[in-house]
Amino acid sequence: MIRLLAISAIAVTGLIGSAFSVAAQQAPAVEEELVLITPVAKTLTDPALADFAKFAKEKWNITVKTSALAAGTPVAYGRIVEWKGRPGADIFWGGESALFDKLAEQGLLAKLNLPQDVMNAIPASIGKPKSIPLKDPKGFWTGTVLEPYGLVYHPKVLQRLGVPEPKDWDDLLNPKLKGHVAQCAPTRSSSSHATYEVILQRDGDAKGWEFLKHLGANTGIFTARSRDVPSVVAKGEFAVGFAVPSYMAFEDRLAGFDLKFVAPKTAWITPEPMAVLAGAPHPKAARAFVEYMLSERGQRMAMERGVFPITPKYRVQGAPGSTAEMAVEFTGGMRSYFDREVTNIYDDNIAQARYEAVNSQYRKDIESVAEELKKKY
């Protein structure tokens, strides 16, 4: 009798084990939905999400519904904090890495736990004398692409004005450009804010604010969004755009506009950080998306939108006449930031510590006295 019970117990245990094994095999590799919260423009997020959905279908035969909640960097950060670990999105993508560090300190990010070879391919940092971190040594976030904030210009408008093509920030103070510069206020744009900091950290506060006031006097429009800056230049309404992310400008070039981009020597380069939110509704899909973005497929997709690879092993390259080669031509022959020495003077810790102070001084010294500045300079 005892022996019979023992045999029965073994049989039941075997059945249970088989059931768990089958269940494990049947468990989906990723969930059927993925939601981003991001300041990154649709011109990059839409192709990324669309290709990831295609990738998931090919690899796992799973249809993943993807979407993105568009929000400026400070707004996205605030919303994640308000969610308190019960987020309405899976991934936070884009913005300053210091904000990702703050979220990790509050327990609002999950460890990425990506394969070691994937993370090892990304250098710890880039740039001198101030290094730009490309990944979190604690494993809570990783950079995804390299993207400079530079200048966009319309060659024919500049030619008509008798102004040489710009190479550096100081070229925007040319008196012939008065009323012909477009920019977005630093209160509305993280790219503009970071570039204001580049000027302030390059020149010091007194000289830096003098430069920014002079730039304000040459500015003909402060756009509602940073994305609008390259658009108004592309249409020939203004000659030069200030603090423009490279991929935003490239979209207008792809649309057929006569437009060029240059990243000044001290231009801030963002690694467009990405992290999985703690308590994410779809954690498997989220991690799969991060890994996809770091794969050759994800990097090639991004490079064709006008940004640069996050690892030295990839370079922007394509067939003659391809979108990738157009991106190389658009950015002055650049294929990888790892092919050159990167000069970086931007200190994110300094920028974050005085974020609101810079915005406040901008309102007081530039925004509220714009007409007086035009008379002064």
N, C-alpha and C positions, 0 to 999 in steps of 0.2 A: 504493500500500500504506500509506504514511505517512498519507495523507489518510483512508483507510478506518479506520485505527486511531484517528485523532483523532475521527472521527465516532462511533466505538464508545465512546470514552472519554466524550464529551459525553453520549451516550445513557445510559451507566451512571450518570454523575454526576447526570443528570436524574432517573433512577429512584430513586437514593439520596435525593436532595433531596425527591422526592415522598413517599418512604417516611417521612422524618423529619417532613415536613409533616403527613402523615396521623397519625403517632404523636403529634405535638404536639396535633393536634386531638382525638385520642381520649384523651389523658391526662386523668384525672379532675380536676375543679376542686378537690375535697377528698377526703380519704381516707374510708374507711367506718367510722371509729371516732374517738372523742374521749373523753379521760379527764381529769378535773379532780382536783386535790388542793386541799382547801379547808376553812377553818373556818366558812364561810358555811353557815347552816342549810339543810336540805332544803326548807324552805318557800319559799326563793328559788331554790336551785340546780335543784330538780326541774322547776318550771315553765320556767325558762330553758333547760335542756337539751331538754325536750320540745318547746318552740316552735322551738328551733334545728333540731332534727331535722325538724320539719315544714317549716321554711323551706328547708332543704337539699333536701328532696324536691321542693318546689315550684320552686326555682330551677335545680337541676342534675339532678333526677330521680335523686338518690343517697340511699340509705338509710344514715344515719349512726347507728351504735350508740353511745349516750352513757352515761357513768357518772361517778360522783364518789367519790373516796376522802375520807371525812370525817376530818378531823384538826384538833385545836386549833392555833392559830397557831404556838406554839413547836415543837410536834411536826412540823407540816408543814414548817417551815423546816429542822429538823434532818434530816428524811428527804431533802429535796432536796439538802442538803449531802452526805449519805451516798451518794446516787446518783452523785455525781461526774461529772455530765455525761451519764450514761446513765439518764435518768429513767424511772420507771414510770408517768408521767403526762405530759400535754401542757401543762397550764396550772396555774399557781398563782393562786388567786383569794381575796382577803380578807386582812385583818390590817393591821399597821402598815407604812407605806410605807418606813420606815427599814430593815426587814428585806429588802425588795425591792432597796433600794440596796446592801445588803451582798451579796446574791446576785449582783447585776450586777457588783460589784467582783471576785467570785470567778469570773467568767466562766460563771455557771450560768443566765443568762437570755439569750435571743436578742432581737435588735432587732425591734421590732414591724413597722416598715416599712409602716404603714398609710397610706392616701391622705392627703395634706396637708390637704385640706378637713375630713376627719374629725377630725384632731388639732387643727386651728385652732379648731374649734367649742368645745373645752374650754379654759376659762381656766387660766392657769398656777397660780392659787391662789385661796383664799377666806379671809376672816376677818382680824380685827385685834384686838389688836396683834400677835399671832403668826399668821403666815399658814399655812394648811394647803395643802401642795402637792397639786394635782389631777392632775398628770401629771409624768413624768420628762423633763426637758429633753434628756436623752441618748437618749430613745426606747426605754428598756427596759421601762417599765410605764406603764399609764394607769389613772386612776380610772374607775369604771363607774357608780356611783350615789352619792348623798349620804345618809348614814344617821346619825341622832343616837343617842347613848346617854343615855337619860333615865330618867324615873320612870313607872311604871305603877301605877294605883290602882283600887280597887273603890269606886265612889261610895257604895253602900249600906252597906258595912262602915264607911267613914269617918263616915257620917252616924250610924250606931249608936254609934260611939265618941265622937261630938261633936267631930270633927277636921275643919277646913276642907280643901278640896281643895288638894294641894301645888302650889306654883309653882316652888320652888327647893330646893336640896339641904338648906338649914338647916331646912326644914319637917319633915324626918324626925326631928329631935331632940325633937319634941313629946313630953312625958312620957306623954301618953295613947297614944302609939304603941309603948310598951314591950312587946316580945314580938310585935308585929304587922308588923314589917318583914321582908321576904325579900330575900336577896342571895346571890350566888355568890362564893366566895372568889377573890381576885385571882390566886391560884396556879392556879386552874382555868379562868379566864375572861379573855380579852384585853379584853373590854368593861368588866368590873369593874376590871381592873388600870388601864386607861386612866382610868377615873373616879376611882379612888383618886389617880392622879397629878393630875387636875384639882383635887381638894381640896387636895393637898399643895402644888401650884404656886400655887393661889389664896391659901392661908393661911400658907404657910411650914411647915417641918417640925414645929416644936413645936405650934403651934395646929392644924395639919392633922392630926397624929396624935391630938391630943386630940379633935378632931371624929370621927375614924374609930373611936376607942375608944368614944365615946358612941354612935355609930351601931351598933357591935357590941353594946352593952348593950341597944339597942332591937330588935335583930335576933332574930326567933323561929326562923329557919331559915337555914342556909347550904346551898343546894342543890348537888347533884352537878354540874349543868350550868347554864350561863347560861340555856338555853332553858327550864329548869324554873321560873325565877323568875316570869315572867308567868303560867305555868300555875297555880301555887298561889294567886296573887292572883286570877286569873279565877274560880277555884272558890270564892272567899270564905274560904279558909283563912287568908289574911293580907291586910292592908289595902293595903300599899304594897310595890312592888318597886323595888330600887335598881340602877342601871347596866344598864338593859334596852335592847337594840337595838330600834328602832321596829318593824321588820318582824316580829320575833318576837312582840311583843305584839299586833300587828295580826292575826296568824293566829288568836289566841284570840278577838279581836273578830269575825272572820269566822265563827268557829264558834258565834257567838250569845251569848257571855258579855258581861255588863255590865262593861265595862272602858274606862278612859281612859288616855291617854298625854300626858305633858308633857315637853318638853325645856327644862331650866333654861337661863338666859342663857349660862352658861359650859359647857354640855354639849359634850363632844367630838363632832365630826362626822367620820366616816371616809369617804373616797372609795372604799372597798372596791377597792383596787388589783388589777389583773390583769396577768399577764405570761405569755409563752410561754417554756417551759423550753428551755434549750440542749440540743440532742440529742433534742428531742421526737419520739416515734414517728410522730406525725401532725401535722406542722407546718402544712400547708395548712388542715386542719380547725380547728386551733387559732387561726390568724390570722383565719379566717372567723368563728369564734365571737366573738372580740374585736370585730371590726367589726360583727357582728350586735348585740352588746350596746350599742354606741354609736349604732346606728341608731334612727330613730324607733320602729320596731317593737319593738326590744329595750328601749328606754327605757319605752315604754308598758306592756310586759309587767311590768317591774320596778316601775313606779309603782303598778300594781294590787296589788302585794304589800306596800305600805306604806313604800316608800322614795322618795327624791326624785331628780329628773333631775340629771345631771352637767354639763349645759350650760344656759345661759340661754334657749335658744330653745324648750325644752319646759317645760310646766307640768302638774301633776297636774290633769287635767280629764276629765270624762266625763258621760254622760247622767244625769239625776236618778235616784237609786236605784242607780247603778252602784257597782262595787267601788272605782273611783277616787274617787268623791265620798264614799264611806264613809271612805276613807283620809284625805281632807281633813278631814272632821268629827272623826275619831279623833285627829288631831294638832293640833286647835285652829284649823283654818282654813288651815293651811299648804299652799301649792301649789308653792312653789319657794324654795330658800334664796337665790336671786339676787334675790328681791323685797324682801329686808330686809338690814339691817346685821348681819353675823355677828360676835359677840364670841368670840374664841378665846384662851385663856391657856395651852393645853396645848402644851408643847414636846416633840416626839417624841425629839429627841436627848438631852434630860435624862432622859426616861423610859427609853430604851433603855440608857443608861449605868448606871442604877442598878436595872435590872429585878429582878435577883436580890436586891439589898439590900432593896428594898421588900417582896418576898415573905418574906424572912427576918424582917424586923421585924414583918410581919403575923402570922407564926406565933408569934413570941415575945410580942408585946404585945396580940394580940387572940385568936387561935385557941386558944392554950394556957391562957388565963386568962379564958375567956368567962364562966364563972360568977361570978368575982370582979368582973368589969366590971358585971354585972347588979346586984350589991350596991352598987357604988360610985356608979352614976348613977341 
